[in-house]
Amino acid sequence: MLSNAEITKLENLSKENRKNILKMVYNAQSGHIGGALSSIDILTVLYNKVMNICPEWSESKDFDKRDRFVLSKGHASAALYSVLAQNGYFPSEELMTFRILGSRLQGHPVPFCPGIEVATGSLGQGLSIACGIAAALKLDKNSAKVFCLLGDGELQEGSVWEAFMHGAHLKLDNIIAIIDRNRLQIDGCTENVKSLDPLPDKLKAFNWDVIEIDGHDIEQIYTAFETAKNAGKPVVILADTIKGKGVSFMENNAGWHGKAPNKEDFERAMAELE
């Protein structure tokens, strides 16, 4: 259980990350705000309270002991970059190079950026990669955990379900998948594009433990991760979230999936986060 002070600190860090996401996408006039804002509370807790991280990256003797993270929904890279900068993987000033030619902070994550394990962005592939990493860690008798964040829209890809089947078959108790269940994708509501419900039942049928939470409640997020780490089998944290969370006119609006704000929208959004 987190103390009130810890919760407040994490909430403030999450607000800082929301501001960074807006600044990055506005500066680049390109990027994916909606899904970054829906998942940022999860990433903030994960990197600041749960994962064994290694900001020194490959220069540290503890590099091999680090927990691994795969951003399967690679288009939400602005959220991940903000959290990485917040934890010292690279200078925060570099965030303003987001999506600029030659930058380490490309629109989708690439491994030449510190903190990025694998290139992602082709939706539906991240969980398969994460299962492979988890299996390799077991072969190496390495106790590190693997965390993989997926969007709910990409669950419409068949390869995701092959990965769920494979993770359970190998009894990968060192992998934790997190689904950002904001119920919106670029074409609209997930249930209209290709229905996923009853999603918890489907995940349980693939023999993964399922923990359902409010994906914006700091205490619930933290407790779910701590429970998942000791489950003894593959775990999915199904996080009920709001696309565009934190900015009133972006919330639950599929139009902000991959849209950059103009000056008026940017200033209005930043004012709401003060």
ABEGO torsion letter per residue (X at the ends): XBBAAAAAAAAAAAAAAAAAAAAAAAAAGBEBAAAAAAAAAAAAAAAAAABBBBAAEAABAAAAABBBBBBABAAAAAAAAAAAAAAGABBAAAAAABGBBGBABBABBBAABBGBABBBGBBGAAAAAAAAAAAAAAAAGBABBBBBBBBAAAAABAAAAAAAAAAAAAGBAABBBBBBBAGBBAAEBAAAABBAOBAAAAAAAAGBBBBBBBAABAAAAAAAAAAAAAAGBBBBBBBBBBBGBGBAAABGBAAAAABBBBAAAAAAAAAAAX
